[in-house]
Amino acid sequence: MLAQPGPGTEKTSSAVQPGAWFALALLTAMTTFNQIDRRVASLVIEPLKHEFLLTDAQLGMLTGLAFGMIYALTSIPLGLLADRVNRSKLLALVVAVWSAMTAFAGFATSYAHLLLTRVGVGAAESGASPTATSIITDLFPRDKRATAVAIYQTGIPIGSFLCFIVGAWIVAHYGWRAAFMAAGLPGIPLAILIYVFLKEPKRGFYDQNGPAYDGAWRQRLSDAIGFIGRDKRVLLLMVGAALLSAANTGVTGWFVPFLMREQGMSIQSAGMVIAFASGICGGIGLIFTGALTDRIAKGDPNRMLIMCGVIALLTMVLAACALLAPSVALTVVAISAYSLVCYSFLGISYGALLNLTPSGFRGTVISIEMVMANLFGYGGGPFVVGVLSDAYGGPHSLKWAMLTLNLLYLAGGGCFLIAGRLNRKRELAAG
């Protein structure tokens, strides 16, 4: 159960904690390497398809479902740990493990070997996001969290940029095995830096209610699930985020094979397009929307949820334009515009979820959200596209499979808009 706050526990200051920006830089670097190790499998889909004679469904399993299933199984235990142990040490451990497993993929001699390494990466990466976001909420006040989370999430486009532009060059010149090793090995020094320099902040520093949690892990998990079930805003937010994650990963994860098959690009050219789109455009979109959210919403979950819904609908339209564009030039322009907005919901939705969740089981709630986002999102999105591509058949099957998955943006956007409406009703009822 949550312990009651004692005298002097309320913090109303809008000043960030000392060392917060340095800690945020380390966490952003961690997310960058997280994304590199996660996306490298998508980069080498076509080389793996030809070397191991794989179907699109098998490739979807490798790049999505194998990772997402183990991520879902280990997210909650690691989220519970994040609520009880030294979070910086936990982060250092998981970074070291997933980096080593990524590098081991370069020595794979079979499809089964590749699957095992991706399972290892997924298990370790499941401890990163709930732990890091829990730390961020104890370093930054409510009115600065959307910006802080958006900066943290810029590791996603930065990692994508490095993965696709450097990784594609490595694949073209040295092969897919070298790409896995180059993606994994640099994470080991980062794990050491996190272990040495990232300090554990005081839990619940800025929260007026719920500074500490004194329940056992079963009670903590039960209370977190009960909180989600009672608060329909939070439930809809989490479902919407999972649907958008499925659409994002299913579309972006297959963009390189799409460009190679539909537009006849080489892997290096396709990698450069996705590097520019995901890295530069995606990063600009994340930073801009994070700062805009803090300026407009000022921590108000209602406005944040509505912004997520609008972004989802716009992303759906831009993704369809990218997949149906009649020329290479228009495809590149549409993919860049799509990437400008497709990641934007991340910082806003996480900021809203953090502001709606008591600090005592925030790590547990985030881990539950990550289970949904990764099992149904990261795990399901790429796999469903692969299965649909095999089922549709024909030279354009991948395009139609991606367009089918694109409809999830509509469903996810609807969840956010309904959650915003519920939040508004609650505010009016409270006076």
Summary of the structure (lengths in Angstrom):
residues: 431
radius of gyration: 20.6
end to end distance: 28.5
largest distance: 68.4
contacts: 1720
relative contact order: 0.17
helix: 81%
strand: 0%
